[in-house]
Amino acid sequence: MLKNKKILLGVCGSIAAYKTASLTRLLKKEGAEVKIIMTPDALNFITPLTLSTLSKNPVLVNYFKKNTGEWNNHVELGLWADLMLVAPVSANTLSKFAIGLCDNLLSAIYLSARCPVFLAPAMDMDMLQHPSTQKNLKTLTEFGNTIIKPGFGELASGLNGEGRMAEPEEIIQFLKDIVYINTPLSGKKALVTAGPTYEAIDPVRFIGNHSSGKMGFAIANELAVLGASVTLITGPVSLSIVNSSINRIDVTSAEEMFEAVSKSFDESSIIIMSAAVADYKIDNPSSIKIKKSELNFDLHLTKTIDILTTLGKQKTKDQILVGFALETNNEEENAIEKLKSKNLDFIVLNSLNDKGAGFKSDNNKITIIDKQLNKNVFDLKSKNLVAADICRKIVELIK
Ligand code: CTP
């Protein structure tokens, strides 16, 4: 669950910093990518060499790289991370975070980070119970940060009480539980198709359609955000994938799309066919450019394979199969007919009659109709939000 997660690990000056070594090792074992930032005080407790060796990344302490004229860009680091964990976080750093004081690299990154932040305090019990520390913890919780509660036991001060940093294994479990809640599709494989297909007439001409691929790309991205490992098979589009974990496969014709889909179908538990696949192809595309010698010119077309209908026949009970229906008239009736004939779990209906929605637009207006014929009509919204609605339905079905 922490696999490929980009984690910024902050380390403050506390005797518990020795535990950061095994915490780093466990994070790496989970498959996370770890970048460590130490406060200058933390250097008194553990060496950057130990942590850079374990994290396999240079450890950062200062804004400026010595005698190079270069600096460590805190904004870039803050944006890089999927989550930020400060373990141990000292009373001093907690108070800086609470008031926005920014006097070292770690506090600057904290202010720049847009990702969820987790704080694992470690300090003497009286410091922890002091009203100012308690107030800071409350403030940070109100900011949306999550406190990983310290444990009870013998403290470095010789006192017995609350203040020991949570054990590395507990912190890992805590993060995994949280990540699981936020990524309900972790461990699932998803297959998404997007864009148009082009059917060749000759080497320079084709039959295509206006699909931009935006809807399918937004769905692929949302599935990846929810933790699925996504293969996106796309016809010719001018879009880039946002999430680098998505496996993108480019195809041109319906036949190529079918071949690519067939290769990934069996291993996928979520399949969403949002591509606008051509229904007809040219019988015998010319291998050379056709000249305009004739006054009239006929094209003979034959049906392409209906990919979704084929998948519907092969689908097992553990697979969720979703199709799209783009209609101009008798919208619901046609969509229900496709839902049944293609053996889908649900169908996403778009109507070309809805103003502001459609092929090239950034917005869409959909109705989801499921197998039990439950109907959910959504407002016009951005394709990213539409993708979130579609994926919410997937998560519901999986649960
Ligand atoms: N589809 C497919 N293979 C095709 C045609 C369509 O997999 N050759 C899929 C689309 O990706 C979509 C669904 O089938 O998820 C419905 O596509 P649509 O074009 O609306 O319907 P068709 O079945 O092609 O019927 P018609 O064009 O007659 O409305």
Residues whose N, C-alpha, C, O or C-beta is under 5 A from the ligand:
A	BS01	CTP	M273 S274 A275 A276 V277 A278 D279 T304 I305 D306 I307 L308 G323 F324 A325 L326
